[in-house]
Every structure is written in C-alpha cells, then in structure tokens.
Amino acid sequence: MTTVPKPQQVAHSRARLAPRAIGALLEFAPASSSLRFAVHRCRTARLEVKASGNTFGNYFQVATYGESHGGGVGCVISGCPPRIPLTEADLQVELDRRRPGQSRITSTRKETDTCKILSGTHEGVTTGTPILVIVPNTDQIGSDHREIANVYRPSHADATYDFKYGVRAVQGGGRSSGRETVGRVAAGALAKKILKLKCGLEILSFVSKVHQVVLPEDAVDYGSVTLEQIESNIVRCPDPEYAEKMIDAIDRVRVRGDSVGGVITCVARNVPRGLGSPVFDKLESELAKAMLSIPASNGFEIGSGFAGTDLTGSEHNDEFYMDKAGSVRTRTNRSGGVQGGISNGEIVHFKVAFKPTPSIGLFLWWNPWPRWSSWTS
C-alpha cells in the first residue's frame, strides 16, 4: 500500500533539497523607507559543482583571474609565439583606455590599473612560455559589507552565484564584476600586436547606440574610421553630433541615479581569408562566445544581423566581382565578412548589446523566493 505524505511532510522534504540561500525572512528597517530582505541559508543535499570556464581560445589561450575587490586581477596567456617585442607599456596603453573614473559617464571607482608582467618575457621579447600579467586593486570598498551580504541585488549575479557555488564574493560582485575585463584587455593588447605584425590586421570598436540614440548605419565608414575619431570624445562615438546626443542621454538618467544600456560596433580590417571551422567552430560562433562572456553583454549580431530579416534574399545577397588585383570580392558586406562560418577577406563587423548597469543609485531590494521563507524559517 502506498502512503501519501501530508502537505507539511512534502513541504519539509522539499526544503531539505532546496538550493542554498533561497529562504528569506522579511524584515523592516525603521531608519529607512526601503524594504529589505535578510537572506537565510539552508543546508544543501549533495551539492556537486563542476565548473571551469575561466579560459578562452584554441591556440592563443587566455585565462583571467581575480575578483572585483580582491588583491588584484589579471591573466595568464598561453600560446604566444616567441620573439614578439613586448613590454608593460604595450599593455598599459589599452589598460589606460579601459581604466574607470576617466569621465563623469564612467564608473566612479579610482584605479591606476598599472600592470606588471611576471613571466613569459626576457629582455623585452616573449619567450613562448606562459605570460602572467597582474594588475593590483587599489580602490577596494571597506570591510563592512553587511548591507550587501543580506540581500540579492536585482539583475546582479548575487543569487545565481549563491545557487551554484553555495558561496559568493559579496564585495563588488567578485568574478561577475566588470573588473574581470582587465585581464581580457591586457591579453587583447598582445593579441592585437601579434595580428598587426603578422598580417596587418586592425581592430577598432566604437559606441553606436546609447539608450534610444542610434548612430545611423551610413554615418561611419568601416574602411576608414580611425582611433583618433573614436577617442575624440568621452563616449567614444566617431560622429561628433551623435556623440553629444549620447552624452546628453547618459547625463539625463545619471543625475537621477539611474543608468542606460547601449551597443558597441566592432570592426576588423585586413582579416585573412579562411578563418573559422564549420560547423561548431564557425568564426561568428567563436566571436559570439567571446563577446557574450563579457559582463553585462546580452546580445550579438554580425553583418546585417537582425535587421537582415527585413530584406528579401535578392536584397540581402552580397554579389561577387573581381577587383583590379584579380581577387574575388563582394560589392556589399551584409554578411559581415563571414560566409559559411569562414572569413571571406572582407571587413568583419559585428555589434554587441550591453544592458543598463544594475548598480544604480536608486535603492531596490528584492526577495526572489518569498514563498519559501515558511519552509526554512
């Protein structure tokens, strides 16, 4: 005979198997009008975590490390060819470009982002061995994190990291912070140098949308846009008129303690033909994986992207022709320089969307599992 458990027995059984940190106890803070939820942990039944995911690349491999408010951040680069000229100054140029606190529209955190190469070079050239780059953190928040520790911040990774690992770095979001990109930028600086030396490949990126301000597609010539044009303003849009509109859009919400998202356009010129391996290692697949692993990214499109669905096949097709040098080219580039997952020699261009930063001045606490509080209280 089968015994049907009582409702209370079912509830308690489910509570024992619940992931950690999903119970919550509602409490009120008399000194503030904000509603706060103090998170209480419950035991996990056999939590097994198989997690890697800190390394990207096939031949030139990059592993990033460090947390937002730990001792430092950086990367380990494997697969770099030997005899490539490399000094800390080569990396510092790009790190200075990403450094926070450069203008009123960026993070207010103050970091020098000074890098140091600890291995993989000798007398100014690479040795072919792993390159370790470290950037110390100098502007960590204080030791009292109780306000953050007792809540899950909306649209942050607080809850999901807790669900997966059973522990989280409370200070600044840990590995989920945008500060993780310091290691990517250092490695990217070296990768750009290698590509420039070996095949003349050049990579640029710029802001093409902020909130509802959209840079028209024909406003920028992908073949001639320069770094100087991009760096001419604090929002890094190569069109001065739209740059001002974007800055105004940011300022309007910034003064209210709010934030907006945007879109970055990336352009790669002089890309060799034949990059990408069908079917699961297509060039656009590798690019999408890299871009969507950046904190706060939530969209990727290459070539005409989603707008291409508005066209017919005859309108969208890139017609071939033979140029004066006898090379096969395309008259248009709606494919974004990639066809069948393989680069075709045209300019590779794609866009990456970034959500509004969830770290804002407007105070909001959220209880993700209010029903479960009775099971774990």
Residue pairs with C-beta under 8 A, 6 or more apart in sequence:
5 13
11 374
11 375
12 375
14 375
15 23
15 42
15 372
15 375
15 376
16 42
16 43
16 45
17 45
18 42
18 372
18 375
18 376
19 44
19 47
19 163
20 41
20 42
20 43
20 44
20 47
20 162
20 163
20 166
21 39
21 40
21 41
21 42
21 159
21 162
21 163
21 166
22 42
22 163
22 368
22 369
22 372
22 376
23 39
23 40
23 41
23 42
23 369
23 372
23 373
23 375
23 376
23 377
24 37
24 38
24 39
24 40
24 367
24 368
24 369
24 370
24 372
24 373
25 37
25 38
25 40
25 373
25 377
26 35
26 37
26 367
26 370
26 373
27 36
27 37
27 38
28 35
28 36
29 35
29 36
32 363
34 363
34 364
34 365
35 365
36 150
36 151
36 365
37 150
37 151
37 152
37 365
37 366
37 367
38 150
38 151
39 150
39 151
39 152
40 376
40 377
42 376
44 166
47 166
49 164
49 165
49 166
51 164
51 165
54 63
54 64
54 65
55 61
55 62
55 63
56 62
56 63
56 289
56 290
56 293
57 79
58 281
59 79
60 77
60 78
60 79
60 80
60 191
60 194
61 77
61 78
61 79
62 75
62 76
62 77
62 78
62 183
62 184
62 187
63 75
63 76
63 78
63 183
64 73
64 74
64 75
64 180
64 182
64 183
64 184
64 187
65 73
65 74
65 75
65 76
65 183
66 72
66 73
66 74
66 137
66 175
66 179
66 180
66 182
66 183
67 73
67 169
67 171
67 172
67 174
67 175
67 177
67 179
68 137
68 169
68 171
68 172
68 173
68 174
68 175
68 177
68 179
68 180
69 137
69 140
69 141
69 169
69 171
69 172
69 174
70 137
70 140
70 169
70 171
70 174
71 136
71 137
72 134
72 135
72 136
72 137
73 134
73 135
73 137
73 179
73 180
73 182
73 183
74 115
74 132
74 133
74 134
74 135
74 182
74 183
74 186
75 132
75 133
75 183
75 184
75 186
75 187
76 130
76 131
76 132
76 133
77 120
77 130
77 131
77 133
77 187
77 190
78 130
78 131
80 120
80 126
80 128
80 131
80 190
80 194
81 126
81 128
81 194
82 125
82 126
82 127
82 128
83 125
83 126
84 125
84 126
84 190
84 193
84 194
84 197
85 124
85 125
85 193
86 117
86 121
86 124
86 125
86 126
86 131
86 190
86 193
87 117
87 121
87 124
88 115
88 116
88 117
90 189
90 190
90 193
91 115
91 117
91 133
91 186
91 189
91 190
92 114
92 115
93 189
94 185
94 186
94 188
94 189
94 192
95 113
95 114
95 115
95 135
95 182
95 185
95 186
95 189
96 113
97 185
97 231
98 113
98 181
98 182
98 185
99 111
99 112
99 113
100 106
100 107
100 108
100 109
100 110
100 111
101 107
101 108
101 109
101 110
101 111
102 234
103 234
104 234
104 251
104 254
105 234
105 235
105 247
105 250
105 251
105 254
106 234
107 178
109 139
110 138
110 139
111 137
111 138
111 139
112 138
113 135
113 182
114 135
114 136
115 133
115 134
115 135
115 186
116 133
116 134
116 135
117 131
117 132
117 133
118 132
118 133
118 134
119 129
119 130
119 131
119 132
120 126
120 127
120 129
120 130
120 131
120 132
121 127
121 131
131 190
133 183
133 186
133 187
135 182
135 183
135 186
137 179
140 171
140 172
141 171
141 172
145 170
145 171
148 158
148 170
148 171
149 170
151 158
151 365
151 366
152 158
152 159
152 162
152 366
152 367
152 368
153 358
153 359
153 365
153 366
154 358
154 364
154 366
155 355
155 358
156 173
156 176
156 358
156 359
157 168
157 173
157 176
158 168
158 173
159 368
161 167
161 168
161 169
161 174
161 175
161 176
162 168
168 174
169 175
172 179
176 295
177 295
178 295
178 296
180 295
181 294
181 295
184 294
192 203
195 201
195 203
196 202
199 270
199 272
200 270
201 268
201 269
201 270
201 271
201 272
202 268
202 269
202 270
203 266
203 267
203 268
203 269
204 225
204 226
204 227
204 230
204 266
204 267
204 269
205 230
205 264
205 265
205 266
205 267
206 220
206 225
206 230
206 236
206 237
206 238
206 264
206 265
207 215
207 235
207 236
207 237
207 246
207 262
207 263
207 264
207 265
208 214
208 215
208 220
208 237
208 263
208 264
208 265
208 351
209 215
209 262
209 263
210 235
210 245
210 246
210 249
210 250
210 260
210 261
210 262
211 246
211 249
211 250
211 253
211 260
211 261
211 262
212 249
213 242
213 245
213 246
213 249
215 237
215 239
215 242
215 265
216 242
219 239
219 242
220 238
220 239
220 265
222 267
222 269
222 347
222 349
223 269
223 347
225 238
225 267
226 238
229 238
230 236
230 237
230 238
232 238
232 240
232 243
233 240
233 243
233 244
233 247
234 247
235 243
235 246
235 247
235 250
237 243
237 246
246 262
249 260
250 260
253 259
253 260
256 361
256 362
257 360
257 361
257 362
258 356
258 360
258 361
258 362
259 356
259 357
259 358
259 359
259 360
260 356
261 296
261 353
261 354
261 355
261 356
262 353
262 354
263 299
263 351
263 352
263 353
263 354
264 351
264 352
264 354
265 349
265 350
265 351
266 291
266 349
266 350
266 351
266 352
267 347
267 348
267 349
268 337
268 347
268 348
268 349
269 347
271 337
271 343
271 345
271 346
271 347
271 348
272 343
272 345
273 342
273 343
273 344
273 345
274 342
274 343
275 283
275 342
275 343
276 282
276 283
276 284
276 285
276 286
276 338
276 341
276 342
276 343
277 341
277 342
278 340
278 341
278 342
279 341
281 341
282 338
282 340
282 341
282 342
283 338
283 341
283 342
283 343
283 348
284 302
284 336
284 338
284 341
284 350
285 341
287 300
287 302
287 348
287 350
288 300
288 302
291 297
291 300
291 350
291 352
292 298
292 300
292 352
294 352
294 354
296 354
296 355
296 357
297 352
297 353
297 354
297 355
298 353
298 354
298 355
299 351
299 352
299 353
300 350
300 351
300 352
300 353
301 350
301 351
302 336
302 338
302 348
302 349
302 350
302 351
303 333
303 334
303 335
303 336
303 337
303 338
303 349
303 350
304 311
304 316
304 334
304 335
304 336
305 336
305 350
305 351
308 316
308 334
311 334
316 334
317 334
318 330
318 331
318 332
318 333
318 334
318 335
318 339
319 330
319 331
319 332
320 328
320 329
320 330
320 331
321 328
321 329
321 330
321 331
322 328
322 329
323 329
327 345
328 345
329 345
329 346
330 344
330 346
333 346
333 347
333 349
335 344
335 346
336 348
336 349
336 350
337 343
337 344
337 345
337 346
337 347
337 348
337 349
338 344
338 348
367 373
